[in-house]
């Protein structure tokens, strides 16, 4: 079986390091934006409470409250989507390190996220059992 990132000259370690660096960079960027939108959601929630008070106490315009709630909902949605994407990238990378192709790892992610079998968890349990058997011998 050919490794997931085949290198013509046979330098698999260098290709693996480049792939790992790219994955780590992608994970850091996804985490950064997920946290940014998470804080935007928190800020929008706080300002929505303030605008609700202003609208009730001063009979001010309700439109600014609705815009604040809308911005909070969009920020929350983007934070959840980016976090889920970060989990997918990490999950697929872990399965690819264990020898699966990208297509197989993506299918395993879809199965795990939709309530099916979690292939990565099963592989980790198998590794734990194998290590404990190795220690017994």
N, C-alpha and C positions, 0 to 999 in steps of 0.2 A: 504494500500500500504506500502510495506517495504521500509525503507530509503535506499538511494544508498549504504551506507556503514553500513550494518547491523552488530551489535555487539551482540554476544550471551548473555552476561551478562546484556545488556540493557544500558550500559554506552555510550550513543550516543554522548554526548558532547566531551568526550575524543577522540573518533574516529573522530569526526568532526574537532577537533583541530589538530590532527595528519595529516588528509587529507589536511587541510588548510596550515599547515607548509610545507608539501611536495610540494604542488602546488606553494607556494611562493618561495621555494628553486628552483624549476624547472624554474619559471619565471625569477628569478635573474640570473641563469646560462645561460638561453637562451638570455637574454638581454646583459649579459657580452660578450658572443661570437658574437652576432650580431654586437655589437659596435666594437669589436676587428676587425672583418672582414670589417666593414665599414671604419675604419681608415686605414686598409691595402689597401682598394680600393682607398682611397684618396691619400695615399702614392704612389701607383702604377701609378695613373694618373699623379702625379707631376713628378715622375721619367720618365714616358713615354714621357712627353714634353721635358724633358732634353735630353733623348736619341734620340729623333727626331732631336733636334738641333745639337747634336753631330754627328749624322749620315749625316745630310745635310751639315754641315759646314766642317767637317773633313773627309768626305767620309769614315766613320767608318762602322763597320759591322751593318747590319740591324737586325741581329738575336736577339741581346740583346733588341732592341726595341720591337720586336714581343713577346719575353718572358715576358717583362714588361706589355705589353697590355694583354697577356694571363693571367698573374697572377692577373691583375686588374679585368678582366672579371670573373674569378673564385671567387675572393674575393667578388665582387658585388653580384654574384649569391648566394653565401653562406650567405651573410648578409640578402638578401631578403628572402631566405628560412627560416632562423632562426627567423627572425622577424615575418613572417607569422605563423610559428609554435608557437611562443609566443602568438600571437593573438588567435590562435586556442585553446591553453591550457586555456587561460583566459576565452574565450567564452564558452567552454564546462564546465568549472568549475562554471561559473555563472548560466548556465542552470541547472547543477546538484544540485546547492544550492536551486533552485526553484522546485526541485522534479522530474526532468526528469532522466531517466537512462542514462548511458554513451552512449549506442547505439543510443538512441533518440537524445541526445545532439550532437553527432557526425554527424548524418544525418541532423540536423538543421544547423550545421556549413557548411556542404557541400552545402546545399541549399542556405544559405546566401552568401557563397563565389562565387557561380556560378550565382549570380544575382537573386536568388529567394527571397522569403519572409524572413525577418530578425526576427526570433522568439524572440530573446532577446530584440530587440528594441520594438516589439509589447507588450511583457510582461512588460517592463519598462513603456511604455505609459499607459497600463492598471493600473499598480500600482499608477502612478501619478494621474490618473483620480479617482481611488478609494480613495486615500488620500485626494484629494480636495473635494470629496463627503463627506468624513468623517468629514472634517473641517466645511462643511456647516451645518451638523446636529449637 
